[in-house]
Amino acid sequence: MKQTHILVVDDEPEITELIRMYLLREGFAVQTTDNGVDALLLEQELKPDLVILDILLKQMNGIEVCRQLRQHSNVPILFISCKSDDNDIIHGLTVGGDDYITKPFSPSQLVARVKAHLRRVELQRHHLSDGTEGAHLLQYDNLVINLDAHTVHIDGNPVSLSVKEYELLTHMAQRPNKACQIDNLYKWIWGEESHGDTRTLMVHISNLRKKIEPDPSNPTYVVTVRGIGYKFVTKEGN
């Protein structure tokens, strides 16, 4: 069985070693670096299954590292950051981060987040390989989702979505015109309870709207259901 590789990028040696130790205990292969430039080189060389990325780094910050990774990779990216970096966290999710955890954090909580993201990726691969996820197209007006090929097109043009954006879209699009509660969406996509964290979901919904909506400020597909969450709307549901 192929060993799961995780790249840890943080410039605080004590935190890096703590993360490395806990991940090794779980059987993961771990590579570490303390700067963003080396992180990009290592990602190209190792093709890790997940990246743990600090925001404040030497030479190149984590936001820019994430931005460059997203130009060629959908590897899950878990940001770690100080609580004071609130705007940086939102920025990180906007440029393609999948999740974040704030310092100081429990190592066991970090490991749980890592496992949840890896489970989601493996589930996607399983569905794509055995055809259990749909085996058909979802088509709503100019939006076409191919559940087999894992692709999204608008007016025949491909739309590049992150893993989480694609999961959010397909989860709701397969339940058209039905309101999805925030907590349930979060648990489905991130594999754990939200514990009141609505910001992560909101940022990913915002990113998704920017990519599929003609007017993201006035969405017609992914709409907000006040007091509940979101729903994917079709003409029949208007």
C-alpha positions as CSV (number, residue, x, y, z in Angstrom):
1,M,0.0,0.0,0.0
2,K,1.3,3.4,-1.0
3,Q,2.3,5.5,2.0
4,T,0.6,8.9,2.4
5,H,3.0,11.8,2.2
6,I,2.4,15.1,3.9
7,L,4.4,18.3,3.4
8,V,4.7,20.5,6.5
9,V,5.7,24.2,5.9
10,D,6.4,26.2,9.0
11,D,9.3,28.4,10.2
12,E,8.9,27.6,13.9
13,P,11.1,24.6,14.6
14,E,9.2,23.5,17.8
15,I,5.8,23.5,16.0
16,T,7.2,21.8,13.0
17,E,8.8,19.0,15.1
18,L,5.6,18.6,17.1
19,I,3.5,18.2,13.9
20,R,6.0,15.9,12.4
21,M,6.1,13.6,15.5
22,Y,2.3,13.3,15.7
23,L,2.0,12.6,11.9
24,L,4.8,10.0,12.0
25,R,2.9,8.2,14.9
26,E,-0.1,7.9,12.5
27,G,2.1,6.2,9.9
28,F,2.4,9.2,7.5
29,A,5.6,10.0,5.6
30,V,6.5,13.6,6.5
31,Q,8.7,16.1,4.8
32,T,9.3,19.6,6.3
33,T,10.6,22.9,5.3
34,D,10.7,26.4,6.9
35,N,10.3,28.6,3.8
36,G,7.9,29.0,0.9
37,V,10.4,28.8,-2.0
38,D,11.5,25.3,-0.9
39,A,7.9,24.3,-0.3
40,L,7.1,24.8,-4.0
41,L,10.2,22.8,-5.0
42,L,9.3,20.0,-2.6
43,E,5.7,19.9,-3.8
44,Q,6.9,19.4,-7.3
45,E,9.3,16.7,-6.3
46,L,7.3,14.8,-3.8
47,K,3.7,15.3,-5.0
48,P,2.4,15.1,-1.4
49,D,-1.1,14.0,-0.6
50,L,-1.7,17.0,1.7
51,V,0.1,20.2,2.6
52,I,0.1,21.9,6.0
53,L,1.1,25.5,5.4
54,D,1.9,28.3,7.7
55,I,0.9,31.8,6.5
56,L,3.9,33.7,7.9
57,L,7.0,32.3,6.2
58,K,10.5,33.2,5.1
59,Q,11.2,34.3,1.5
60,M,7.6,33.7,0.3
61,N,4.5,33.8,2.5
62,G,1.9,31.0,2.7
63,I,-0.7,32.9,0.7
64,E,1.6,33.2,-2.3
65,V,2.7,29.5,-1.9
66,C,-1.0,28.5,-2.0
67,R,-1.7,30.7,-5.0
68,Q,1.2,29.2,-7.0
69,L,0.3,25.6,-6.0
70,R,-3.3,26.1,-7.2
71,Q,-2.0,26.9,-10.7
72,H,-1.2,23.2,-11.2
73,S,-2.4,21.2,-8.2
74,N,-5.6,20.4,-6.2
75,V,-3.7,18.9,-3.3
76,P,-5.6,19.6,0.0
77,I,-4.0,22.6,1.7
78,L,-4.5,23.1,5.5
79,F,-3.4,26.5,6.7
80,I,-2.1,27.0,10.2
81,S,-2.0,30.6,11.5
82,C,-2.1,32.8,14.6
83,K,-5.5,33.9,15.7
84,S,-4.6,37.5,15.0
85,D,-4.2,36.7,11.3
86,D,-8.0,36.8,10.6
87,N,-7.8,38.6,7.3
88,D,-4.9,36.4,6.2
89,I,-7.0,33.3,6.9
90,I,-9.9,34.5,4.8
91,H,-7.4,35.5,2.1
92,G,-5.8,32.0,2.3
93,L,-9.2,30.3,1.8
94,T,-10.0,32.7,-1.1
95,V,-6.8,31.8,-3.1
96,G,-7.4,28.1,-2.7
97,G,-6.8,26.8,0.8
98,D,-9.2,24.1,1.9
99,D,-9.2,24.6,5.7
100,Y,-7.3,26.3,8.5
101,I,-6.4,25.8,12.1
102,T,-5.3,28.5,14.5
103,K,-2.2,28.5,16.8
104,P,-2.0,27.3,19.5
105,F,-3.7,24.1,18.5
106,S,-4.1,20.6,19.8
107,P,-1.9,18.2,17.8
108,S,-4.7,15.6,18.0
109,Q,-7.1,18.1,16.5
110,L,-4.7,18.8,13.6
111,V,-4.3,15.0,13.0
112,A,-8.1,14.7,12.9
113,R,-8.4,17.4,10.4
114,V,-5.6,15.8,8.2
115,K,-7.4,12.5,8.3
116,A,-10.8,14.0,7.4
117,H,-9.3,15.7,4.3
118,L,-7.5,12.6,3.2
119,R,-10.7,10.5,3.6
120,R,-12.6,12.9,1.4
121,V,-10.0,12.8,-1.3
122,E,-9.9,9.0,-1.2
123,L,-13.7,8.8,-1.3
124,Q,-13.6,11.0,-4.4
125,R,-11.0,8.8,-6.1
126,H,-13.1,5.7,-5.3
127,H,-16.2,7.2,-6.7
128,L,-14.4,8.2,-9.9
129,S,-12.8,4.8,-10.4
130,D,-15.8,2.6,-9.8
131,G,-18.5,4.9,-11.3
132,T,-20.7,4.8,-8.2
133,E,-21.1,8.6,-8.1
134,G,-23.8,9.3,-10.5
135,A,-22.5,7.9,-13.9
136,H,-24.4,10.8,-15.5
137,L,-24.4,14.5,-16.3
138,L,-26.2,17.2,-14.2
139,Q,-27.3,19.9,-16.6
140,Y,-29.0,23.1,-15.4
141,D,-29.4,25.8,-18.1
142,N,-25.8,26.7,-19.2
143,L,-24.1,24.8,-16.3
144,V,-23.1,21.2,-16.9
145,I,-21.5,18.9,-14.2
146,N,-20.0,15.6,-15.3
147,L,-19.9,13.4,-12.2
148,D,-17.8,10.8,-13.9
149,A,-15.1,13.1,-15.4
150,H,-15.2,15.4,-12.3
151,T,-15.6,18.4,-14.6
152,V,-17.8,21.5,-14.7
153,H,-18.6,23.6,-17.8
154,I,-20.5,26.8,-18.3
155,D,-21.6,27.6,-21.8
156,G,-19.3,24.9,-23.0
157,N,-16.2,26.4,-21.3
158,P,-14.4,24.5,-18.5
159,V,-14.5,25.9,-15.0
160,S,-11.6,25.3,-12.7
161,L,-12.9,24.5,-9.2
162,S,-11.0,23.5,-6.1
163,V,-11.8,20.2,-4.5
164,K,-13.9,21.8,-1.8
165,E,-15.7,24.0,-4.3
166,Y,-16.5,21.0,-6.5
167,E,-17.8,19.0,-3.5
168,L,-20.0,21.9,-2.4
169,L,-21.4,22.3,-5.9
170,T,-22.1,18.7,-6.6
171,H,-23.5,18.0,-3.1
172,M,-26.1,20.8,-3.5
173,A,-26.7,20.3,-7.3
174,Q,-27.7,16.7,-6.6
175,R,-30.3,18.0,-4.2
176,P,-31.7,20.9,-6.3
177,N,-34.1,23.3,-4.6
178,K,-33.6,21.8,-1.2
179,A,-32.1,23.9,1.6
180,C,-28.8,22.5,3.0
181,Q,-28.1,23.5,6.6
182,I,-24.7,25.0,7.3
183,D,-23.7,22.5,9.9
184,N,-24.7,19.6,7.6
185,L,-22.8,21.0,4.6
186,Y,-19.7,21.6,6.7
187,K,-19.8,18.1,8.1
188,W,-20.3,16.6,4.7
189,I,-17.5,18.5,3.0
190,W,-14.9,18.8,5.8
191,G,-15.7,15.5,7.6
192,E,-16.3,16.9,11.0
193,E,-18.6,19.2,13.1
194,S,-18.4,22.9,12.3
195,H,-18.3,23.9,16.0
196,G,-19.8,27.2,14.9
197,D,-17.2,27.9,12.2
198,T,-19.3,29.5,9.4
199,R,-16.5,31.6,8.0
200,T,-14.7,28.7,6.1
201,L,-17.9,27.6,4.4
202,M,-18.9,31.2,3.6
203,V,-15.5,31.9,1.9
204,H,-15.8,28.7,-0.2
205,I,-19.4,29.5,-1.2
206,S,-18.2,33.0,-2.2
207,N,-15.4,31.5,-4.3
208,L,-17.8,29.1,-6.0
209,R,-20.2,31.9,-6.9
210,K,-17.4,33.9,-8.4
211,K,-16.7,31.0,-10.8
212,I,-20.2,29.9,-11.8
213,E,-22.5,32.8,-11.3
214,P,-23.0,35.6,-14.0
215,D,-23.4,38.1,-11.2
216,P,-21.8,36.7,-7.9
217,S,-23.4,39.5,-5.9
218,N,-26.8,38.4,-7.1
219,P,-26.5,34.6,-7.4
220,T,-29.0,32.5,-9.3
221,Y,-27.6,29.0,-8.7
222,V,-26.2,29.0,-5.2
223,V,-28.5,31.1,-3.1
224,T,-28.6,31.8,0.6
225,V,-31.5,30.5,2.7
226,R,-31.7,32.9,5.6
227,G,-31.4,31.3,9.0
228,I,-30.6,27.9,7.4
229,G,-27.8,27.8,4.9
230,Y,-27.7,27.5,1.1
231,K,-29.5,25.7,-1.7
232,F,-28.9,25.1,-5.4
233,V,-31.8,26.6,-7.3
234,T,-33.1,25.5,-10.7
235,K,-35.7,27.2,-12.9
236,E,-38.3,24.6,-11.7
237,G,-37.6,25.7,-8.1
238,N,-38.0,29.4,-8.6
